[in-house]
């Protein structure tokens, strides 16, 4: 399990605990942790797409 998944799980737990105890700050921290995990996922996906584009361009240039 990657960092992003851990951030999302930790965030969900914090948010739930915050809501259950009426602690708005903890609930907000949980939402922030979840957003952090989603951002990490997005960055990783973007990195993979960029690498794929680079690889496909490199392959085409080698065929010329």
Secondary structure as UniProt FT lines:
FT   HELIX           3..21
FT   HELIX           24..63
//
